[in-house]
Amino acid sequence: MRIAVPLFALCLSVSAFAQEPSLTPKTLLGALHAPSDAEATRELHDQVIRWFGRQNLMQGKPAAKIEGTTVAWAVMDMQPARVVRGSGELLGEMTRLGEDGLQVLVLELSNFQEFQYRIEVDGMPRVAGMVHIEHYEYTADSERQTGVPEGRLEKFQWAESRIFPDTVREVTVYVPAQYRDGDEACLMVWQDGGRHVDPAGPMRAGIVFDNLIHQKQMPVTIGVFVDPGRKTGQKPGEKAANRSVEYDSLGDAYVRFLIDEILPEVSRRYAVKFRPEAEARAIAGGSSGCICAFTAAWERPDQFHKVLGWVGTFVDIRGGNAYPYLLRVTERKPIRVYLLEGVNDLDNKFGNWPLANRMMEASLKYMGYDHRVDWNECFHGSRGMAPSLPDALRWLWRDVR
């Protein structure tokens, strides 16, 4: 489904814009539906210029703006312009907004799609880019709730690894408000941790922990959110160079790194204690972080009983494609496994992610593992897991209090 909005109904009143200092695709769509006058049209024109950037518009570089399933395009050209899919399908004719060549198009599109587009003028491409639409609604368990005590977040840098030398990483520790000094708490380790505990990120793990612990739907749990190792000398913001070595490799190196280095350091720094039994310990991650979490529990089920993973990289990067077969020929291990996968996940030279996860699902079922595999329409990444996190954690921790 798509809805194109003509410009005969241009914008909201000037006072409405004064209360809304910045545009979004949805507010622009609403503005284009509203009654117009010359002053409001000029104000809308100026806001679009600021939003997309005058220099970007003049140089033909503005990317599409996406909010949920609403997509907005803009271009600066005196000739009529239109937006076309990479396949050649017309998405819509752009509408002039002002006398200087600014043109806009806003469409409401169907969810779960990714496509290339181009803005054409006189049949020639003027701007090109990619649209990725993947929208989910969160439940209340992923939102801040009145009266729910918030855990605290602590952060430190670890640059003294013996197992992964010449690396540095950040570790974020979540300590629930219900934790009392001297008590033993459950443990949950997360790979790619910092972004998953970020309250502004898609996963919002700390907020979910706050809500579920308060509801007594998961035990008092300390979260240890570990980032992958950057090589010494890497610039801030660069992709962690040691991530694939740590996450995609089979064997016990990473779980030893957790047991021998990170967890003792967390206990020392913050005077927290972890329950020793494996049933009180979980490990989580997405993509390569998922296979890393599974490998940790597979190698040391005495340390980690519970695995939570999504869009798992059980393909031939560093041997992870062997797991569906290893599961079938190895005595069942005492671990519980939750996986989430999407039908729109990756398919490349390393393998087909949905197929690999289907094989994992079949092998877990064949061997009688305590497991659950949820499927949705997600692409590769964490967006598809985030809204399902509360339900997944309830299932994972269902018998531990």
N, C-alpha and C positions, 0 to 999 in steps of 0.2 A: 504494500500500500504506500502511496505517496501523495502528498498534497502540495501543490504549487500555489503560491499566493500572488495574485496580480497587484499592481501598485495603485489601483484606483482607491484603495483604502490604505493609507500609508502608515499612520503612526499614532501613538498615544499622545496625550497632552504634554506640554512642556513641563508642567508641574509633576507629572508622573515620572518623567525622565530625571527631574531634579532629585527625586527620591530614589531613583535607581541609577547609580553613577556608572555602572558598566553593563554592557550588553551580554547576553548569552543567546545561543540559537533560539531558545524558547521565547525569551522576551522579544527578540527581533521578530519572530513569527507572530507574536501577539501584537507588536507594533504595526506590522504590515496589515493586520486585520482591522485596526482601529480607524475611526474617522480621522481625516487629515486636514491640516491647514498649512499655509506657507511657512509659518514660524516653526511648527512642530516638524515639518519635513526637513527644514534646515538643521534642526537639532538632531534628528535621527541621522541625517547625512553625516554630520560631524562626529557623532558617536561611532558610526560604522568606520569612518576614516581612522579614528583613534584606536578602535578595536583591532582592525586588521593591520594597521600601520601604514601611514602614507607612503613611506619609502618602499615597503613591500608591494603595495598596490601599484606604484609607479614603475617598479622593476618587474612586475608580473610574477611575484613570489608568494603571494598569500596562500597559506594552507587552508583547507576547509576547517571550519569550526564544528565540533560535534558535542552535543549534550543529549545523553540518552540515545534516542533514535532520531533526533532532530539534527539536520545538517544544514549549515549555512556556507555559502560561497560569496565572494565579492571579487570584482575586477574593475580596473580603471581603463576604459576605452570608449572613444566616441562612437564606434560602430557597434551595432547590436551583437550581443554575445549570448552563448548558450553553454550549458553543461552537458557533457556526453560521457557515458561510461567508456572504459577502455575497449569494450566490445563494439562500440559504435552506437549503442542505444541512447536515444535522447532522454535525458533526465528532466530538462526543462529549459525554457527560454528565460534569460535573465531580465530583470526589470530595472529601468533607469531610476536613479535616486539622485536628483540634482542635475545641474547643467554642465558639470565638469567631466562627465563620462563614468561616474561611479554607477555600477550595476550590481544587483544582489539577486540571489536565489536562495530560498529556504524551503526545504522539503522535510516532511515526516516520512521516514522510510521504515521498512520492515526490519525487525531485529535479526541479529546473527548473520551478518554478511560483511564481506570485505571485497572491495573492488577498486580498480584504478579508474581515474577520471581525468578529463581534460576540459578546460574552458576554451571554446573555439570562438574566433572572430573571423568572419568571412571564410569559414571553412578551415582556417589555420589554427593550430594549437597556440594558445596564449599562456596558459598555466596548466600544469599537470600535477597529479598527486595521488594519494591513496586514502580511501575512507575505510575505517574499521569500526563497525557497529556491533557492540556487545554490551547489552544493558541488563542489569538485574536489580530487583528490589530487595532491600535488606529487611529483616525482621527487627522487632524492638530489641532483641538480644544483642544486636550489633550497634545499638545506639546508647548514648549516655542516658541513664535513668535516674530520676530524682530519688534520693534516699539510698542509693547504692554506693557503698564506700569504695573509693578508688585505690587500687594498689599503687605502689611507687615504682618508678623506673630508675635504675642505676646503670651507669655505663662506664666501661673501662676499655683500654686498649691492650691487646696481647701481642707482644713482639718477641717472646722468648721461647718459641716452640722448638723442641728438640725433634719432634716427629716431622714437622713441616718447617725446616729451617729457612731462614731468610724470608720470612713472611711476617706481615703485621695485619691485624684485624681488630674490629670493634666487637665487643660483646655487651649486649644490653640485658639486664637482669630485671625481671618483674617479680616483685614481692607483694603478695596480696595483703590487703588491710587486715585480714583475719589471722595472719601469721603472727605467732607469739615467740619471742626469743626463747631459745632452748627447745622448742618443739621440733619434731620432724615433719616435713611436708612432702607431698608428692612432687615429682619433677617432670617437666616437659621441655625438651630441647628442640629448638627450631633452627633449621638451616636458612641461609639468606635472611638472618633473623631481624636485623634492624628495620627493614621495610615492612615486615609482617606485624611488628608491635607498634609501628608508627600510627598514632590515632588518626592522622590524616590520610593514611594509606588505605588500600582496598580491604586488607584482611582485618584490621582493627582487633588483633588478637587480645591485647590488654583489656579493651573494653568488654569483649566477649567473656574473658576470664572473670572480670569484675562481676558481671551480671550472673553468670552461671554459678560461681562460688557463692554469691549472695543468695541465690535461689536453692542452694545445696543440691544442684544438679551436676556438679563435679566437685571433687575434693579440693581442699586448700592446696594449691599447686604453685610452686615457684617455676617461672618460665625463664629459660636461659636461651637467649636469642643470639646465635653466633653467626657473624658474617664470614664469608669465605676469605681466604688469605690473599692479600695483595703482596706482590713482591716488593722488597725494600727498594725505594726509589721511584715506585709508581706514583704518579700524580693523583691527588684527590679527585674522585669522580671517574677515574678510569676503571674499566671492567677488571675485576679481580683476576689476576693472571693465574692464580693457583686453583681456581674454582673447579675446573674439570678434573684436575689431578685428585683433588680431595673428594669430590662428590661422585664422579663417574667410575672411579676405580673400584674394583672388587677387592676383598681382603679386609683385614682388621685395622689398618693404619688409622682411619678416621675415628673409629670408636675408641681406640687406645688414646688418641689425642684428646677426646672428650673425657675419658675416665682418668687419665694420668695427669692432664694439664688443666683443662678448662674447669671442670667441676670442683677440684680441690681449690683452685684459685677463687672461684665464686664463694665457696664456703669460707675461705680465709678472709676475703675482703668484707663480706657482708654478714658474717657470723650466722649463717643459715645452715640448717641440717636437712639432708634428704633421707626419706625413708629408704631403707636398703633393699626391700623386696622388689623384684622385677615388676610385679603387678602394679606397683606404685610409680612406675617410670614409663614415660612415653617419649617418642621422638617424631618430628614432623618435617616436611619439606615439600616443595613443588619442583617439577621438572627434574633436573639433575639432583636437586635437594631431596626429591622423593626417593630416587634409587639409593641415595646416600643414607637416608633414614632406614630404608628397608635393609640395606647391607649392615648397618650398625646392629639392628635387632637380630638379623640372620646370624651374624658372627658372635654376638654376645647376648643371647636370649636371657641369660642370667642377670643382665643389667637393664635391658629394655624389652618390656613385654608388649608394648603398644606402639603401632606405627600408624601415622596419619600422613597420607601422601596424595598429591594431585598431579595430573598430566605427567605421570611418571615416565622417565626416560629409560625404559627397559628395551633399548635398541643398541645397535652395534657401534657405540662410541668407544668404550673401554671394556667391552665384554658383558655389559648388562643384559644383552639379548639372551644370555645363557640361563637366566633365572627361571623362565617358565619350564625349562627342562630339568634344571637342578631341583626345583620344587618336587618334581615327580619321582626323582630317584633318591631323595634324601629323606631320612626319617623325619616325620613331622616335628617341628620345633614348637615350643610353648610361646607362640606370639599371636597377637591379635592384629589384624590388618584392615585398615579402612583406606580405600582408594577412590578417587573421583577422576573421571576422564570425560572428554568431550569429543563428539563426532567430528568437530572441525579442527581437531588437533593436527600436529605437523605430519607431513609426509615428505621425506627428503632422502638423500643418499644414505643416511644412517639407518633408515627404517621408517615404518608407518606406526606412529604413536598409538592411534586407536587400536590397530591390530595387535600390537605388542601388549597393550593392556587387556584386550580380550583374552589373549593367551595366558596372561597372569591370572585373570579371573577364573579361567577354566582350570588352571593348575591348582589354585587355592581351593576351589570347589572339589576337585578330584581327590586332593589329599586331606580333605576334611578340616581345613583351617577355620578358625573363628574369624570370619572375614565379612566384609561388606564392600561392594563396588557400586557406586552411584554413577549414572551417566546423564549428561546434559548436552547442550549445544555449544559449549564453550570452545574457544580457540586456545592456543598455548599461552599460558600465563596464570595469574592468580585470581583474575576477576571471577571466573566460574566457581572457584572454591569459596570465596569470601562469604557470600550469603548463606552457604551451607555449613559454615564452620560451627555455629552453635549446635546444630543437630548432630553433626559428626562427633563433636566432643561429648555430647550426652551419650551417644552410642559407645564411644571408646571407653569412657570412664564409668559405665553404667553399674559396675559391681564393686566400685572402690569408693569408700567414704572416709 
